[in-house]
Amino acid sequence: MSRTDKTKPLWVRHAEHDPRPVHDHRHGPCDLPPRPTREAPETRCRWEHPGMLLFGHTCCAGCNARACVKERQDMVRAANRKERYAGRREARRLATALHPGCRGVVGGGR
């Protein structure tokens, strides 16, 4: 979490961290506002209270158990690897398109 996340107003953090809708359809159809607002709306359906950020888990305050952290690191590592390999494939494709006779490593190699 960056240092600026701690200093943002609560309603801004609430809007950025994917709040959940709270529905009340007992007295009519859904009138949920399209996005969270700074003021509390005068509607039956509303977005969860911004104070839930302080007690619930958000993307910045996820599970800090060792197993969760390890799992998250493995997922990030795999995603980074896929992106890195895709970048290399694209570079190879571009290099062979620009230099069709060149076979081997472009840029000097090892």
A tleap script that builds the chain and sets N, CA, C and O, in Angstrom:
source leaprc.protein.ff14SB
mol = sequence {
  NMET SER ARG THR ASP LYS THR LYS PRO LEU
  TRP VAL ARG HIE ALA GLU HIE ASP PRO ARG
  PRO VAL HIE ASP HIE ARG HIE GLY PRO CYS
  ASP LEU PRO PRO ARG PRO THR ARG GLU ALA
  PRO GLU THR ARG CYS ARG TRP GLU HIE PRO
  GLY MET LEU LEU PHE GLY HIE THR CYS CYS
  ALA GLY CYS ASN ALA ARG ALA CYS VAL LYS
  GLU ARG GLN ASP MET VAL ARG ALA ALA ASN
  ARG LYS GLU ARG TYR ALA GLY ARG ARG GLU
  ALA ARG ARG LEU ALA THR ALA LEU HIE PRO
  GLY CYS ARG GLY VAL VAL GLY GLY GLY CARG
}
set mol.1.N position { 0.855 -1.170 0.000 }
set mol.1.CA position { 0.000 0.000 0.000 }
set mol.1.C position { 0.900 1.232 0.000 }
set mol.1.O position { 1.839 1.318 0.791 }
set mol.2.N position { 0.620 2.168 -0.870 }
set mol.2.CA position { 1.427 3.377 -0.934 }
set mol.2.C position { 1.077 4.302 0.225 }
set mol.2.O position { 0.043 4.145 0.874 }
set mol.3.N position { 1.944 5.253 0.468 }
set mol.3.CA position { 1.708 6.175 1.577 }
set mol.3.C position { 0.490 7.058 1.331 }
set mol.3.O position { -0.173 7.478 2.280 }
set mol.4.N position { 0.190 7.342 0.063 }
set mol.4.CA position { -0.939 8.229 -0.226 }
set mol.4.C position { -2.273 7.560 0.042 }
set mol.4.O position { -3.267 8.254 0.259 }
set mol.5.N position { -2.331 6.220 0.035 }
set mol.5.CA position { -3.589 5.539 0.334 }
set mol.5.C position { -4.062 5.851 1.745 }
set mol.5.O position { -5.264 5.907 2.000 }
set mol.6.N position { -3.129 6.054 2.654 }
set mol.6.CA position { -3.504 6.321 4.032 }
set mol.6.C position { -4.044 7.734 4.210 }
set mol.6.O position { -4.811 7.987 5.139 }
set mol.7.N position { -3.655 8.663 3.331 }
set mol.7.CA position { -4.049 10.056 3.510 }
set mol.7.C position { -5.249 10.452 2.662 }
set mol.7.O position { -5.753 11.565 2.805 }
set mol.8.N position { -5.718 9.578 1.788 }
set mol.8.CA position { -6.893 9.898 0.973 }
set mol.8.C position { -8.129 9.946 1.862 }
set mol.8.O position { -8.215 9.211 2.846 }
set mol.9.N position { -9.091 10.807 1.521 }
set mol.9.CA position { -10.344 10.805 2.289 }
set mol.9.C position { -11.017 9.434 2.200 }
set mol.9.O position { -10.857 8.712 1.216 }
set mol.10.N position { -11.755 9.097 3.222 }
set mol.10.CA position { -12.374 7.777 3.297 }
set mol.10.C position { -13.311 7.524 2.128 }
set mol.10.O position { -13.347 6.409 1.607 }
set mol.11.N position { -14.079 8.535 1.697 }
set mol.11.CA position { -15.022 8.316 0.596 }
set mol.11.C position { -14.286 8.062 -0.718 }
set mol.11.O position { -14.814 7.356 -1.578 }
set mol.12.N position { -13.072 8.619 -0.905 }
set mol.12.CA position { -12.288 8.365 -2.121 }
set mol.12.C position { -11.777 6.929 -2.101 }
set mol.12.O position { -11.872 6.219 -3.102 }
set mol.13.N position { -11.237 6.501 -0.963 }
set mol.13.CA position { -10.776 5.110 -0.850 }
set mol.13.C position { -11.940 4.154 -1.061 }
set mol.13.O position { -11.781 3.103 -1.681 }
set mol.14.N position { -13.099 4.513 -0.550 }
set mol.14.CA position { -14.291 3.679 -0.697 }
set mol.14.C position { -14.646 3.512 -2.169 }
set mol.14.O position { -14.941 2.401 -2.610 }
set mol.15.N position { -14.623 4.599 -2.932 }
set mol.15.CA position { -14.968 4.545 -4.356 }
set mol.15.C position { -13.933 3.754 -5.148 }
set mol.15.O position { -14.290 3.075 -6.111 }
set mol.16.N position { -12.671 3.825 -4.768 }
set mol.16.CA position { -11.606 3.140 -5.502 }
set mol.16.C position { -11.534 1.650 -5.207 }
set mol.16.O position { -11.061 0.884 -6.046 }
set mol.17.N position { -11.989 1.225 -4.044 }
set mol.17.CA position { -11.789 -0.163 -3.631 }
set mol.17.C position { -13.018 -1.033 -3.800 }
set mol.17.O position { -13.289 -1.904 -2.973 }
set mol.18.N position { -13.758 -0.799 -4.862 }
set mol.18.CA position { -14.848 -1.677 -5.282 }
set mol.18.C position { -15.854 -1.965 -4.169 }
set mol.18.O position { -15.918 -3.088 -3.668 }
set mol.19.N position { -16.645 -0.952 -3.777 }
set mol.19.CA position { -17.633 -1.179 -2.714 }
set mol.19.C position { -18.749 -2.114 -3.173 }
set mol.19.O position { -19.030 -2.222 -4.367 }
set mol.20.N position { -19.372 -2.781 -2.223 }
set mol.20.CA position { -20.464 -3.713 -2.528 }
set mol.20.C position { -21.806 -2.998 -2.411 }
set mol.20.O position { -21.985 -2.154 -1.532 }
set mol.21.N position { -22.749 -3.329 -3.291 }
set mol.21.CA position { -24.081 -2.734 -3.171 }
set mol.21.C position { -24.878 -3.405 -2.054 }
set mol.21.O position { -24.735 -4.602 -1.805 }
set mol.22.N position { -25.713 -2.619 -1.391 }
set mol.22.CA position { -26.616 -3.126 -0.364 }
set mol.22.C position { -28.026 -2.862 -0.884 }
set mol.22.O position { -28.434 -1.709 -1.025 }
set mol.23.N position { -28.769 -3.928 -1.169 }
set mol.23.CA position { -30.088 -3.797 -1.799 }
set mol.23.C position { -31.218 -3.942 -0.782 }
set mol.23.O position { -31.140 -4.732 0.159 }
set mol.24.N position { -32.274 -3.151 -1.004 }
set mol.24.CA position { -33.495 -3.234 -0.210 }
set mol.24.C position { -34.665 -3.075 -1.182 }
set mol.24.O position { -35.047 -1.951 -1.507 }
set mol.25.N position { -35.233 -4.181 -1.644 }
set mol.25.CA position { -36.301 -4.154 -2.649 }
set mol.25.C position { -37.673 -4.412 -2.040 }
set mol.25.O position { -38.596 -4.820 -2.745 }
set mol.26.N position { -37.816 -4.179 -0.743 }
set mol.26.CA position { -39.097 -4.436 -0.087 }
set mol.26.C position { -40.178 -3.472 -0.544 }
set mol.26.O position { -41.346 -3.853 -0.623 }
set mol.27.N position { -39.818 -2.243 -0.842 }
set mol.27.CA position { -40.827 -1.225 -1.152 }
set mol.27.C position { -40.666 -0.653 -2.555 }
set mol.27.O position { -40.970 0.521 -2.770 }
set mol.28.N position { -40.201 -1.437 -3.506 }
set mol.28.CA position { -40.092 -0.948 -4.880 }
set mol.28.C position { -38.867 -1.502 -5.583 }
set mol.28.O position { -38.105 -2.283 -5.014 }
set mol.29.N position { -38.690 -1.083 -6.833 }
set mol.29.CA position { -37.557 -1.584 -7.615 }
set mol.29.C position { -36.231 -0.975 -7.146 }
set mol.29.O position { -36.200 -0.066 -6.316 }
set mol.30.N position { -35.169 -1.493 -7.689 }
set mol.30.CA position { -33.823 -1.052 -7.317 }
set mol.30.C position { -33.586 0.382 -7.786 }
set mol.30.O position { -33.829 0.711 -8.947 }
set mol.31.N position { -33.115 1.224 -6.883 }
set mol.31.CA position { -32.781 2.600 -7.237 }
set mol.31.C position { -31.345 2.921 -6.807 }
set mol.31.O position { -31.053 4.018 -6.332 }
set mol.32.N position { -30.471 1.949 -6.984 }
set mol.32.CA position { -29.063 2.095 -6.614 }
set mol.32.C position { -28.401 3.145 -7.507 }
set mol.32.O position { -28.525 3.070 -8.730 }
set mol.33.N position { -27.697 4.130 -6.920 }
set mol.33.CA position { -26.976 5.102 -7.742 }
set mol.33.C position { -25.897 4.383 -8.563 }
set mol.33.O position { -25.402 3.338 -8.143 }
set mol.34.N position { -25.528 4.933 -9.733 }
set mol.34.CA position { -24.556 4.248 -10.588 }
set mol.34.C position { -23.191 4.061 -9.934 }
set mol.34.O position { -22.500 3.082 -10.219 }
set mol.35.N position { -22.797 4.975 -9.070 }
set mol.35.CA position { -21.509 4.851 -8.382 }
set mol.35.C position { -21.626 5.490 -7.004 }
set mol.35.O position { -22.528 6.295 -6.769 }
set mol.36.N position { -20.730 5.141 -6.098 }
set mol.36.CA position { -20.788 5.741 -4.761 }
set mol.36.C position { -20.605 7.257 -4.834 }
set mol.36.O position { -19.848 7.765 -5.661 }
set mol.37.N position { -21.304 7.959 -3.966 }
set mol.37.CA position { -21.205 9.419 -3.917 }
set mol.37.C position { -20.656 9.844 -2.566 }
set mol.37.O position { -20.601 9.055 -1.622 }
set mol.38.N position { -20.254 11.096 -2.492 }
set mol.38.CA position { -19.690 11.602 -1.242 }
set mol.38.C position { -20.754 11.679 -0.147 }
set mol.38.O position { -20.503 11.328 1.006 }
set mol.39.N position { -21.952 12.146 -0.531 }
set mol.39.CA position { -23.046 12.250 0.433 }
set mol.39.C position { -23.861 10.960 0.419 }
set mol.39.O position { -23.885 10.243 -0.582 }
set mol.40.N position { -24.516 10.675 1.518 }
set mol.40.CA position { -25.380 9.489 1.583 }
set mol.40.C position { -26.609 9.719 0.709 }
set mol.40.O position { -27.288 10.733 0.872 }
set mol.41.N position { -26.913 8.810 -0.213 }
set mol.41.CA position { -28.071 9.013 -1.095 }
set mol.41.C position { -29.381 8.761 -0.350 }
set mol.41.O position { -29.420 8.021 0.634 }
set mol.42.N position { -30.441 9.385 -0.834 }
set mol.42.CA position { -31.775 9.196 -0.262 }
set mol.42.C position { -32.500 8.107 -1.053 }
set mol.42.O position { -33.591 8.340 -1.575 }
set mol.43.N position { -31.909 6.941 -1.140 }
set mol.43.CA position { -32.478 5.829 -1.901 }
set mol.43.C position { -32.591 4.612 -0.998 }
set mol.43.O position { -31.961 4.543 0.058 }
set mol.44.N position { -33.409 3.646 -1.431 }
set mol.44.CA position { -33.535 2.402 -0.667 }
set mol.44.C position { -32.268 1.566 -0.814 }
set mol.44.O position { -31.712 1.088 0.175 }
set mol.45.N position { -31.821 1.396 -2.041 }
set mol.45.CA position { -30.591 0.647 -2.299 }
set mol.45.C position { -29.430 1.632 -2.233 }
set mol.45.O position { -29.542 2.768 -2.692 }
set mol.46.N position { -28.343 1.197 -1.673 }
set mol.46.CA position { -27.191 2.093 -1.537 }
set mol.46.C position { -25.906 1.285 -1.560 }
set mol.46.O position { -25.934 0.054 -1.537 }
set mol.47.N position { -24.792 1.976 -1.606 }
set mol.47.CA position { -23.494 1.319 -1.532 }
set mol.47.C position { -23.140 1.146 -0.060 }
set mol.47.O position { -23.575 1.932 0.783 }
set mol.48.N position { -22.356 0.123 0.248 }
set mol.48.CA position { -22.025 -0.125 1.652 }
set mol.48.C position { -21.366 1.104 2.270 }
set mol.48.O position { -20.767 1.921 1.571 }
set mol.49.N position { -21.482 1.218 3.563 }
set mol.49.CA position { -20.964 2.375 4.289 }
set mol.49.C position { -19.442 2.429 4.163 }
set mol.49.O position { -18.787 1.393 4.268 }
set mol.50.N position { -18.857 3.627 3.938 }
set mol.50.CA position { -17.404 3.721 3.800 }
set mol.50.C position { -16.641 3.219 5.017 }
set mol.50.O position { -15.480 2.827 4.900 }
set mol.51.N position { -17.272 3.225 6.174 }
set mol.51.CA position { -16.605 2.722 7.368 }
set mol.51.C position { -16.269 1.245 7.295 }
set mol.51.O position { -15.433 0.763 8.059 }
set mol.52.N position { -16.907 0.520 6.388 }
set mol.52.CA position { -16.600 -0.905 6.232 }
set mol.52.C position { -15.170 -1.119 5.762 }
set mol.52.O position { -14.607 -2.195 5.962 }
set mol.53.N position { -14.571 -0.096 5.133 }
set mol.53.CA position { -13.171 -0.208 4.723 }
set mol.53.C position { -12.268 -0.397 5.934 }
set mol.53.O position { -11.246 -1.080 5.866 }
set mol.54.N position { -12.661 0.218 7.040 }
set mol.54.CA position { -11.821 0.147 8.227 }
set mol.54.C position { -11.867 -1.226 8.879 }
set mol.54.O position { -10.912 -1.626 9.546 }
set mol.55.N position { -12.968 -1.956 8.694 }
set mol.55.CA position { -13.125 -3.239 9.367 }
set mol.55.C position { -13.097 -4.428 8.421 }
set mol.55.O position { -12.748 -5.536 8.828 }
set mol.56.N position { -13.459 -4.210 7.168 }
set mol.56.CA position { -13.487 -5.303 6.199 }
set mol.56.C position { -12.148 -5.448 5.511 }
set mol.56.O position { -11.214 -4.691 5.777 }
set mol.57.N position { -12.060 -6.419 4.631 }
set mol.57.CA position { -10.835 -6.625 3.874 }
set mol.57.C position { -10.979 -5.967 2.519 }
set mol.57.O position { -11.967 -6.190 1.820 }
set mol.58.N position { -10.010 -5.163 2.144 }
set mol.58.CA position { -9.987 -4.529 0.831 }
set mol.58.C position { -8.750 -5.006 0.099 }
set mol.58.O position { -7.997 -5.833 0.613 }
set mol.59.N position { -8.539 -4.490 -1.095 }
set mol.59.CA position { -7.365 -4.908 -1.854 }
set mol.59.C position { -6.083 -4.453 -1.159 }
set mol.59.O position { -5.029 -5.056 -1.361 }
set mol.60.N position { -6.155 -3.411 -0.351 }
set mol.60.CA position { -4.967 -2.931 0.355 }
set mol.60.C position { -4.798 -3.607 1.710 }
set mol.60.O position { -3.709 -3.578 2.284 }
set mol.61.N position { -5.845 -4.206 2.219 }
set mol.61.CA position { -5.767 -4.825 3.536 }
set mol.61.C position { -6.263 -6.259 3.445 }
set mol.61.O position { -7.209 -6.646 4.130 }
set mol.62.N position { -5.620 -7.033 2.600 }
set mol.62.CA position { -6.033 -8.419 2.412 }
set mol.62.C position { -5.539 -9.302 3.539 }
set mol.62.O position { -5.045 -8.821 4.559 }
set mol.63.N position { -5.679 -10.571 3.342 }
set mol.63.CA position { -5.244 -11.541 4.338 }
set mol.63.C position { -3.726 -11.512 4.436 }
set mol.63.O position { -3.034 -11.610 3.423 }
set mol.64.N position { -3.212 -11.379 5.636 }
set mol.64.CA position { -1.770 -11.340 5.824 }
set mol.64.C position { -1.218 -12.640 6.380 }
set mol.64.O position { -0.068 -12.689 6.819 }
set mol.65.N position { -2.025 -13.697 6.367 }
set mol.65.CA position { -1.526 -14.990 6.807 }
set mol.65.C position { -0.445 -15.457 5.841 }
set mol.65.O position { -0.486 -15.138 4.653 }
set mol.66.N position { 0.502 -16.199 6.344 }
set mol.66.CA position { 1.645 -16.628 5.541 }
set mol.66.C position { 1.214 -17.366 4.275 }
set mol.66.O position { 1.789 -17.148 3.209 }
set mol.67.N position { 0.215 -18.231 4.379 }
set mol.67.CA position { -0.243 -18.998 3.222 }
set mol.67.C position { -0.861 -18.080 2.170 }
set mol.67.O position { -0.662 -18.289 0.973 }
set mol.68.N position { -1.604 -17.071 2.604 }
set mol.68.CA position { -2.228 -16.138 1.655 }
set mol.68.C position { -1.171 -15.313 0.928 }
set mol.68.O position { -1.259 -15.103 -0.282 }
set mol.69.N position { -0.177 -14.848 1.673 }
set mol.69.CA position { 0.882 -14.049 1.067 }
set mol.69.C position { 1.644 -14.888 0.055 }
set mol.69.O position { 1.934 -14.418 -1.045 }
set mol.70.N position { 1.969 -16.120 0.410 }
set mol.70.CA position { 2.694 -17.020 -0.495 }
set mol.70.C position { 1.876 -17.275 -1.754 }
set mol.70.O position { 2.414 -17.252 -2.861 }
set mol.71.N position { 0.574 -17.518 -1.589 }
set mol.71.CA position { -0.285 -17.769 -2.744 }
set mol.71.C position { -0.337 -16.542 -3.651 }
set mol.71.O position { -0.264 -16.664 -4.874 }
set mol.72.N position { -0.463 -15.358 -3.046 }
set mol.72.CA position { -0.515 -14.123 -3.827 }
set mol.72.C position { 0.803 -13.904 -4.571 }
set mol.72.O position { 0.795 -13.488 -5.730 }
set mol.73.N position { 1.942 -14.182 -3.912 }
set mol.73.CA position { 3.240 -14.029 -4.565 }
set mol.73.C position { 3.382 -14.996 -5.734 }
set mol.73.O position { 3.928 -14.632 -6.775 }
set mol.74.N position { 2.896 -16.221 -5.571 }
set mol.74.CA position { 2.959 -17.198 -6.661 }
set mol.74.C position { 2.125 -16.742 -7.852 }
set mol.74.O position { 2.552 -16.885 -8.998 }
set mol.75.N position { 0.937 -16.194 -7.590 }
set mol.75.CA position { 0.083 -15.722 -8.687 }
set mol.75.C position { 0.730 -14.548 -9.411 }
set mol.75.O position { 0.706 -14.484 -10.641 }
set mol.76.N position { 1.309 -13.618 -8.652 }
set mol.76.CA position { 1.956 -12.459 -9.262 }
set mol.76.C position { 3.169 -12.903 -10.068 }
set mol.76.O position { 3.398 -12.415 -11.175 }
set mol.77.N position { 3.939 -13.822 -9.515 }
set mol.77.CA position { 5.122 -14.315 -10.212 }
set mol.77.C position { 4.731 -14.974 -11.527 }
set mol.77.O position { 5.384 -14.753 -12.547 }
set mol.78.N position { 3.671 -15.784 -11.516 }
set mol.78.CA position { 3.212 -16.447 -12.740 }
set mol.78.C position { 2.716 -15.422 -13.758 }
set mol.78.O position { 2.983 -15.555 -14.952 }
set mol.79.N position { 2.001 -14.408 -13.294 }
set mol.79.CA position { 1.507 -13.373 -14.209 }
set mol.79.C position { 2.670 -12.596 -14.816 }
set mol.79.O position { 2.664 -12.294 -16.010 }
set mol.80.N position { 3.673 -12.272 -13.991 }
set mol.80.CA position { 4.843 -11.559 -14.505 }
set mol.80.C position { 5.587 -12.412 -15.524 }
set mol.80.O position { 6.056 -11.904 -16.542 }
set mol.81.N position { 5.694 -13.702 -15.248 }
set mol.81.CA position { 6.385 -14.609 -16.160 }
set mol.81.C position { 5.664 -14.667 -17.501 }
set mol.81.O position { 6.297 -14.609 -18.555 }
set mol.82.N position { 4.338 -14.782 -17.458 }
set mol.82.CA position { 3.564 -14.823 -18.704 }
set mol.82.C position { 3.763 -13.544 -19.502 }
set mol.82.O position { 3.932 -13.590 -20.720 }
set mol.83.N position { 3.743 -12.403 -18.820 }
set mol.83.CA position { 3.925 -11.126 -19.507 }
set mol.83.C position { 5.332 -11.020 -20.096 }
set mol.83.O position { 5.507 -10.540 -21.216 }
set mol.84.N position { 6.319 -11.466 -19.347 }
set mol.84.CA position { 7.702 -11.422 -19.818 }
set mol.84.C position { 7.888 -12.312 -21.040 }
set mol.84.O position { 8.512 -11.899 -22.017 }
set mol.85.N position { 7.354 -13.531 -20.994 }
set mol.85.CA position { 7.471 -14.448 -22.129 }
set mol.85.C position { 6.734 -13.906 -23.348 }
set mol.85.O position { 7.218 -14.035 -24.472 }
set mol.86.N position { 5.570 -13.303 -23.135 }
set mol.86.CA position { 4.822 -12.724 -24.255 }
set mol.86.C position { 5.618 -11.585 -24.889 }
set mol.86.O position { 5.626 -11.439 -26.112 }
set mol.87.N position { 6.278 -10.789 -24.074 }
set mol.87.CA position { 7.114 -9.704 -24.595 }
set mol.87.C position { 8.272 -10.234 -25.411 }
set mol.87.O position { 8.602 -9.679 -26.459 }
set mol.88.N position { 8.889 -11.301 -24.942 }
set mol.88.CA position { 9.995 -11.907 -25.692 }
set mol.88.C position { 9.518 -12.471 -27.020 }
set mol.88.O position { 10.181 -12.309 -28.045 }
set mol.89.N position { 8.354 -13.143 -27.000 }
set mol.89.CA position { 7.811 -13.682 -28.255 }
set mol.89.C position { 7.545 -12.566 -29.255 }
set mol.89.O position { 7.857 -12.694 -30.439 }
set mol.90.N position { 6.966 -11.469 -28.771 }
set mol.90.CA position { 6.676 -10.335 -29.647 }
set mol.90.C position { 7.966 -9.739 -30.204 }
set mol.90.O position { 8.024 -9.385 -31.382 }
set mol.91.N position { 8.995 -9.626 -29.374 }
set mol.91.CA position { 10.277 -9.096 -29.844 }
set mol.91.C position { 10.885 -10.016 -30.903 }
set mol.91.O position { 11.418 -9.540 -31.905 }
set mol.92.N position { 10.807 -11.334 -30.685 }
set mol.92.CA position { 11.324 -12.285 -31.683 }
set mol.92.C position { 10.564 -12.161 -32.991 }
set mol.92.O position { 11.163 -12.148 -34.067 }
set mol.93.N position { 9.224 -12.067 -32.896 }
set mol.93.CA position { 8.404 -11.926 -34.097 }
set mol.93.C position { 8.777 -10.662 -34.870 }
set mol.93.O position { 8.896 -10.690 -36.094 }
set mol.94.N position { 8.959 -9.568 -34.156 }
set mol.94.CA position { 9.322 -8.306 -34.789 }
set mol.94.C position { 10.712 -8.395 -35.409 }
set mol.94.O position { 10.928 -7.916 -36.522 }
set mol.95.N position { 11.657 -9.007 -34.692 }
set mol.95.CA position { 13.023 -9.133 -35.202 }
set mol.95.C position { 13.064 -9.985 -36.465 }
set mol.95.O position { 13.778 -9.645 -37.409 }
set mol.96.N position { 12.318 -11.076 -36.503 }
set mol.96.CA position { 12.326 -11.925 -37.699 }
set mol.96.C position { 11.588 -11.255 -38.845 }
set mol.96.O position { 11.905 -11.506 -40.008 }
set mol.97.N position { 10.612 -10.409 -38.546 }
set mol.97.CA position { 9.910 -9.687 -39.610 }
set mol.97.C position { 10.810 -8.615 -40.221 }
set mol.97.O position { 10.772 -8.389 -41.430 }
set mol.98.N position { 11.622 -7.953 -39.388 }
set mol.98.CA position { 12.516 -6.906 -39.880 }
set mol.98.C position { 13.757 -7.479 -40.550 }
set mol.98.O position { 14.255 -6.909 -41.521 }
set mol.99.N position { 14.259 -8.595 -40.042 }
set mol.99.CA position { 15.478 -9.226 -40.555 }
set mol.99.C position { 15.192 -10.688 -40.861 }
set mol.99.O position { 15.542 -11.556 -40.061 }
set mol.100.N position { 14.565 -10.988 -41.999 }
set mol.100.CA position { 14.157 -12.373 -42.271 }
set mol.100.C position { 15.327 -13.346 -42.400 }
set mol.100.O position { 15.147 -14.532 -42.121 }
set mol.101.N position { 16.508 -12.906 -42.806 }
set mol.101.CA position { 17.639 -13.822 -42.974 }
set mol.101.C position { 18.385 -14.091 -41.679 }
set mol.101.O position { 19.190 -15.020 -41.611 }
set mol.102.N position { 18.134 -13.306 -40.668 }
set mol.102.CA position { 18.853 -13.439 -39.393 }
set mol.102.C position { 18.304 -14.621 -38.608 }
set mol.102.O position { 17.103 -14.714 -38.356 }
set mol.103.N position { 19.200 -15.521 -38.228 }
set mol.103.CA position { 18.793 -16.648 -37.396 }
set mol.103.C position { 19.681 -16.629 -36.162 }
set mol.103.O position { 20.906 -16.685 -36.271 }
set mol.104.N position { 19.096 -16.554 -35.053 }
set mol.104.CA position { 19.870 -16.497 -33.819 }
set mol.104.C position { 19.426 -15.311 -32.989 }
set mol.104.O position { 18.355 -14.739 -33.191 }
set mol.105.N position { 20.277 -14.968 -32.059 }
set mol.105.CA position { 19.924 -13.919 -31.108 }
set mol.105.C position { 20.208 -12.560 -31.719 }
set mol.105.O position { 21.296 -12.324 -32.243 }
set mol.106.N position { 19.244 -11.679 -31.652 }
set mol.106.CA position { 19.394 -10.316 -32.146 }
set mol.106.C position { 19.992 -9.481 -31.024 }
set mol.106.O position { 19.589 -9.622 -29.870 }
set mol.107.N position { 20.946 -8.615 -31.343 }
set mol.107.CA position { 21.502 -7.723 -30.339 }
set mol.107.C position { 22.782 -8.235 -29.719 }
set mol.107.O position { 23.156 -7.755 -28.648 }
set mol.108.N position { 23.457 -9.157 -30.312 }
set mol.108.CA position { 24.756 -9.590 -29.811 }
set mol.108.C position { 24.733 -10.906 -29.084 }
set mol.108.O position { 25.704 -11.660 -29.156 }
set mol.109.N position { 23.686 -11.205 -28.400 }
set mol.109.CA position { 23.593 -12.485 -27.702 }
set mol.109.C position { 24.483 -12.552 -26.486 }
set mol.109.O position { 24.878 -11.528 -25.930 }
set mol.110.N position { 24.796 -13.770 -26.077 }
set mol.110.CA position { 25.610 -13.963 -24.869 }
set mol.110.C position { 27.041 -14.209 -25.222 }
set mol.110.O position { 27.873 -14.394 -24.334 }
savepdb mol mol.pdb
quit
